[in-house]
C-alpha cells in the first residue's frame, strides 16, 4: 500500500467512500537513479498490471484507472499502450466487462521526470496538469484526491501481485516473507558488487544474502563497507548490520527505508561523507521548494557537507548536521523532504569516524574528496609519502633530491622497498592502463643506489643540521620496531631527547626478528638504523616493560611515553594435541633464526596458516632442508600473505593443502607430534570478508609430520597492558584517542600493533609518524611538525614514450 502500509486497509477506506466517481492510479514514476524494477515489469508483463487494476477497480468501485509512467521509459509506454489496446479488444477494458455490468477504463499519463512526483499528492497534481508539488495531509487522497475525488495509488509491484493473490489465496501469499512484511520484493542491486541486476527474494531475507550470496561481494580484493537502501532518500547501513532482515520494520530501525527497492553497494574506496553529499545534492536539486524545511534545510545541510569534504569543517558542524537532519525529518510536508536527510543521519550514526577524519586529520582515507590529498597513491600510503614527487624527481635523474624527499617522509626507505604491502599500488591510476607503478622496485633502486654510491651521508648531515633547538623534553619509547623507530625519528628531529627501550638485543622489532634474511637483508636495516644513532636517539636493549621497568617509572622521569610494542603472542588453534612436543609458533622460529640459532625441528614440517608469518616460516624452514607443507582452511586466492611470496613458495616446491581445516594434532605414545588430521572444506558463499566461506564436508585426511608450526595469527601481550593500568579492548589492544593517540593514562601514548593489532610495517610507521606530531604538539603547544618537511620543485609533465636507441 506504500511504505509498508497494508493494501487491504487502504482499499477498504476507498471502498467505503460514497462518491460515485473514484480513481485508481498505478505509480510507475520510477525516479530513483539506478532503479529499473518497474520498467522491467511493465516492459515484460504489462497485462499483469492491467489485470490487477481491473480487480482493484472492481473491489473499490472505481471506474477509471491511470498509469503514471515516466516519459524516459518509451518502450514501457509503448508496450503498456499496446496491452491496453489488446485488453480492450478482448473486452477486458471498457463498458460492461465480460457481461459483468462493471465498467472500467484505463489510460496512460506520461510523467515529466520530476523525482518529487513519486510522492502521491505531487503525482496527482502532475496528472491534473499542475506543477508536481505535494500538499499537506489530511485530507488523504482516499478521501479527496484526483480532481477532488477519492483516489487510491499503488505501485507497480502491488498491482502485479493482486491477480496472483486472488488466484492462489492469501494463505499462500503469507507463507512467504515475515509476519508483518509478506511476499517477495524486487530489488535493484547496483554499485560495487560483482553481480548487478534485479533480485527478487522473500521479504525478511538478510542483507548478507542479497550482497554476498546473490551479489557475490565486490568480486575484487576490495571489502564491502556499506549498502544504501531505498533510493536517494534511503539510509546507509554498515557491514556489521548485514545480518538484518530486509523488511519495512527492520530497515526503519536502522534509519533506512525500503523505498523503491534500490540497493547501492559501497566498498572501502567509498567515502561515506561524500556518499551523503552525493545523495543530498540529488534530493536538494529535486526539492519542489514548497516547504521551507526541505527547500532551505537541505541546501544548508549540503553546504555544511561541502565544507567538511573541502577540509574546512569543525566538530560543531557535526552537531549542526544532526540538528538539521532531525528538524527536516520532523517538519517537511512530504515524504521526500522527511526522508532526504537519511543518508546524512545514518552516515553520522554509523560512520562518524570518517567525518572526524575529514575534520581533524584533513584526510579522506577513501580517496574521494580530492581537495584533501595530493594523489590517490599518496593518500593510500599510511606514511602519506609524496609518491608523485619522488617518482618525478627520479624521472628527472635527480636521485639525491628524490632520496631526500623520500627520507623526510619515511626513515626506512630501503626496508620498506623490500617488505611493504604497497597500499599505494592498490589505488594506482596506472592500473587503469596496464598495471600499477612498481613502488617497491623504485624504493629499492633509490635507496640501494644512494647507499652504494655513499651519497646518503650528505643528506644525513642535512637532516642533523636541521634539527630544531633542544626543547629539554624527555620522551621514552617502548619498543624498537617500525612504529617506535619512526616516532623517535621525528621526535628527535623536533629537538626532544628520545630514548627507545627495547626487549631484544638489537633494534628493529618485527623487521629484524620476524622477517627472514632473504626478504630483508639485515645489512639494509642496520644501515638505515645508523641514521637514528646519528640523530641522537638513545637505545636501551634487553629491557622489558613489566619486568625491568614500569610505566610509572617512565612517567616519573619523562615528559611523554610512547608504547610501540609489537604483536608477538601466537593465537592458539584450540584443537586436541596443541600442547604436544613438536608444536611451535611461527614467530618463535623466525625469531630464533634472526638470532642466529637453529630451531629444533623434525624432517617433515606442517605449517598452519595463510599469512606472511606462515609463508615466511615455511620458506625459512625449507631453507633448512626440511620437507614443508602449508595447510590453509580457505582457497589459495584468499590467503592474506603477499602474492609474490606465495608464488615464490610454490616455485620452491613447498606443498600446499588448501581448503583444509586443522582438526587434530596427532600424538604418539611419547607425546610427540606424529601427524595432523585435517577436515576437507569446500567453497561456500561469499562472507563479509569478501572471501568464500569454507564449509566443512565431514571428510578427513591425515598428513604425516613430526613438527607442526602454528601461524594462524598473532596478538599483543594484553596482560602487561592491563597490569600497567591501561584501558584495553576485549582482544587486548590498547585504547587510544583516534587522532592524538593518547591512552587512558596521562602522558602515555600508544601506536602500532599495540593499538591496531597485527598490521603492516607501513601502517605501524604511519601511526608512529603522526603520534610524533601529536606528542610534540602536546608538549610544545604549537604546530611545528611541518617544519621537518621541504618543498621540491619538479616539472610534473605528462610522461612520454621512451625513445629506443
Buried (B, 14 or more C-beta within 10 A) or exposed (E): BBEBEEBEEBBEBBBEBEEEBBBBBBBBBBBBEBBBBBBBBBBEBBBBBBBBBBBBBBBBBBBBBBBBBBEBBEEBBEBBBEBBEBBEEEEBBEEEBEEEEBEBBBEBBBBEEBBBBBBBBBBBBBBEEEBBBBBEEEEBBBBBBBEEBBBBBBBBBBBBBBBBBBEEEEEEBEEEBBEEBBBBBBBBBBBBBBEBEBBEBBBBBBBBBBBBBBBBBBEEEBBBBBBBBBBBBBBBBBBEBBEBBBBBEBBBEBBBBBBBBBBBBBBBBBBBBBBBBBBBBBBBEBBBEBBEBBBBBBBBBBEBBBBBBBBEBEEEBBEBBBEBBEBBBEBBBBBBBBBBBBBBBBBBBBBBEBBBBBBBBBBBBBBBBBEBBBBBBBBBBBBBBBBBBBBBBBBEEBBBBBBBBBBBBBBBBBBBBBBBBBBBBBBBEEEEEEEBBBBBEBBBBBBBBBBEEEEBEEBBEEBBEEBBEEBEBBBBBBBBBBBBBBBBBBBBBBBBBBBBBBBBEBBBBBBBBBBBEEBBBBEBBEBBBEBBEEBBBBBEEEBBBEEEBBBEEBBEEBBBBBBBBBBBBBBEBEBEBBEBBBBBBBBBBBBBBBEEEEBEBBEBBBBBBBBBBBBBBBBBBBBBEBBBBBBBBBBEEBBBBBEEBBEBBEEEEBBBBBBBBBBBBBBEEEEBBBBBBBBBBEBEBBBBBBBBBBEBEEEBEEBEBBBBBBBBBBBBBBEBBEEBEBEBEEEBBBBBEEBBBBBBBEBBBBBBBBBBBBBBBBBBBBBBBBBBBBBBBBBBEEEBBEEBEEEBEBEEEEEEEEEEE
